[in-house]
Amino acid sequence: TPSFEYLLLEKRPSGVAIIQLNRPKALNALCLGLLEELVNLLQTLDKDSSVRSIVLTGAGKGYKNVENLFFFFLAVRIKFCLFGSKKKKKKKESKAFSAGADIKEMEPKNYMDVYKEDMFTIADKIAYNVRKPIIAAVNGFALGGGCELAMTCDIIIASDKAKFGQPEINLGTIPGIGGTQRLTRAIGKSRAMELCLTGDLITAQQASEWGLVSRVVPHEKVLQEAIDVAEKIAKKSVPIAIICKEAVNRSFESSLKEGVLFERRLFHSTFSTKDQKEGMSAFSQKKEAKWQDA
Ligand code: CO8
């Protein structure tokens, strides 16, 4: 298993890989090291035949390993016995998917620095090169680059405590990982303009009403909901899911007519797969399809 400085990875037998952005003290801000690890890991998982779908979330309270619950309650009890029930200062680390690009890392840079290192172009590899479906479980703030990262995923499921926004204007800059483009396509010009120009944040409920996320669930359920969706997808044929994702994504890149033609060609191409034969014959025989991923 590879080791990471900024990520946590869990691979489940169901074929779902769960990645956590793991800089909770900096609200999972996207430093360049984190982005590099993330892109490399996603590309590795994309080629890993034991992985069928991917969940991306932020480290923090929303993620609890069931096996660790016993130790969690034991620790709470011991703490209670030692320190009594006095209210402690609330820990800061439970509330972010990602608060965006790392401002402290960007602060000293000048134009030539960001131009030469082609800052954030690496993130395009997630949107354009990762073929398996990625579900974002947004467990808190998704701001700036955090919101942009969620938007490069294929499905966004939000905690009822999540907040979305593109506050770059308050820092004297603008979104740099596709925010002005993907947000506009997701929620329309007027709303995207309002968010990008005011820097205001919106609630998960508002994001859902505007079509940015597919659903809002209670905070403690957000990861499980995303895993459930990922597991459903993991039960499909991997190549067919990849073809399907490619077809939906083409709608962002082409006219309707071109998109429909592209879809038609891909649809035809599925008839060259064993899984199309299996899927249709299983339906006729009232059996469950056994995908060969071929
Ligand atoms: N970068 C670095 N550190 C951060 C970031 C960030 N984006 N966000 C939070 N942190 C740090 C804080 O500095 C703080 O650290 P410390 O404990 O050492 O002081 C810690 O995380 C906790 O944060 P807060 O104390 O601020 O927590 P609050 O609960 O008070 O506030 C907020 C939470 C509202 C999320 C607040 O932290 C905030 O406003 N964060 C910044 C959000 C933001 O502006 N994001 C956009 C960044 S720019 C971007 O993403 C795209 C730039 C594209 C540029 C393209 C160039 C080519």
Residues whose N, C-alpha, C, O or C-beta is under 5 A from the ligand:
A	BS01	CO8	K25 A26 L27 A29 A99 G100 A101 D102 I103 K104 V114 M119 F141 L143 G144 G145 G146 P167 E168 I174 P175 G176 I177
